[in-house]
Amino acid sequence: MDRDDSDNRWLVLRVSMANLQKYIGNVITLRELIENPNDGYLYSVDVNNDITYHDVKLVQPSALPEDYLPEIESYYAFEPIPVDGAEEMMTYELTIPYKERSRFEEVLHKLGIPVSALKKVVSTAAVF
């Protein structure tokens, strides 16, 4: 939002899951989220170079200077972050026969991967 030689000023707001999905789905803009926060207010937070928070203030959206607001057409745009070695990262499809489910869950447990987390990821594609 703003900065000087020692601090970065952040604007923080609570967003409902429905509004976050609308933003990511390009139904509403970032500006609309800021102008209509869940709680009716925003937080202005200064963070210094040592990552220390100070000067935390409640701010009414109507009190924000225009230059603190994003553009009117501030729709979400996905921009992947380049990662060194990204070409080595691959996605694999894994099909586990139902009769092998318990053995697969054992392997996950030994690897420290909670089965519940995996179930959430695949819940839209399969039923456990």
C-alpha positions in Angstrom: 0.0 0.0 0.0 2.8 2.4 1.0 6.4 2.4 2.1 9.4 4.5 3.2 13.0 3.7 3.9 12.2 1.6 7.0 8.6 0.5 6.8 6.1 -1.1 4.5 2.5 -0.2 5.1 0.0 -3.1 4.6 -3.7 -3.0 4.3 -5.3 -6.0 5.8 -8.9 -7.1 5.7 -11.0 -10.1 6.4 -12.7 -11.8 3.4 -15.4 -14.4 3.5 -14.8 -17.6 1.5 -17.7 -16.7 -0.8 -16.1 -13.3 -1.6 -12.7 -14.8 -2.0 -14.1 -17.3 -4.5 -15.9 -14.4 -6.3 -12.6 -12.5 -6.5 -10.6 -15.4 -7.8 -13.4 -16.2 -10.3 -13.3 -12.6 -11.5 -16.9 -11.8 -10.4 -15.8 -9.0 -8.0 -12.7 -6.8 -7.9 -10.0 -6.2 -5.3 -11.3 -2.7 -5.0 -14.8 -4.0 -4.2 -13.3 -6.3 -1.5 -11.5 -3.3 0.1 -14.5 -1.0 -0.1 -16.9 -3.6 1.4 -14.9 -5.6 4.1 -16.6 -8.3 6.1 -16.2 -6.4 9.4 -16.9 -3.0 8.0 -13.3 -1.8 8.5 -9.7 -2.5 7.4 -6.4 -2.7 9.3 -3.5 -0.5 8.4 -0.2 -2.1 9.6 3.3 -0.8 9.3 6.0 -3.5 9.1 9.7 -2.6 9.4 12.7 -4.3 7.9 13.0 -6.6 10.9 9.4 -7.8 10.3 8.2 -6.0 13.4 4.6 -4.9 13.2 3.7 -1.4 14.6 1.2 1.4 14.2 -1.7 -1.0 13.7 -4.9 1.0 13.1 -8.5 0.4 12.2 -9.5 2.2 9.1 -12.9 2.9 7.5 -12.8 2.1 3.8 -14.3 5.6 3.1 -11.3 7.1 4.9 -8.7 5.6 2.5 -6.9 8.0 0.2 -7.7 7.3 -3.4 -4.1 6.5 -4.2 -4.3 3.6 -1.6 -7.1 2.0 -3.6 -6.6 -0.4 -6.5 -7.9 0.4 -10.0 -11.6 0.1 -10.5 -11.1 -2.9 -12.8 -8.8 -4.6 -10.4 -9.8 -8.2 -11.2 -7.7 -11.1 -10.1 -5.1 -12.3 -12.7 -3.1 -15.4 -12.0 0.6 -14.9 -12.5 2.7 -18.1 -11.8 5.9 -17.4 -9.9 9.0 -18.8 -11.8 10.6 -21.6 -9.8 14.2 -22.8 -10.4 14.0 -26.4 -11.6 10.3 -26.0 -12.4 10.8 -28.2 -15.5 11.6 -31.0 -13.1 8.3 -30.6 -11.2 5.7 -32.9 -12.7 2.2 -33.9 -11.9 1.4 -37.6 -11.9 -1.9 -39.3 -11.9 -2.2 -42.1 -9.4 -4.9 -44.7 -9.4 -5.2 -46.9 -6.3 -7.5 -50.0 -6.6 -10.0 -49.9 -3.7 -8.8 -53.3 -2.4 -5.3 -51.7 -2.0 -6.6 -48.7 -0.1 -5.5 -49.8 3.4 -1.9 -50.5 2.2 -1.7 -47.1 0.5 -2.9 -45.4 3.7 -0.2 -47.3 5.6 2.5 -45.9 3.2 1.1 -42.4 3.6 1.1 -42.8 7.4 4.8 -43.9 7.3 5.6 -40.9 5.1 3.9 -38.6 7.6 1.1 -37.5 5.2 -2.3 -37.4 6.8 -4.8 -39.4 4.9 -7.5 -36.8 5.7 -5.5 -34.2 3.8 -5.4 -36.4 0.7 -9.1 -37.2 1.0 -9.8 -33.5 0.9 -7.8 -33.1 -2.3 -9.4 -35.9 -4.2 -12.9 -35.6 -2.7 -14.2 -33.9 -5.9 -12.8 -36.7 -8.1 -13.4 -39.8 -6.1 -15.1 -41.2 -3.0 -13.2 -42.9 -0.3 
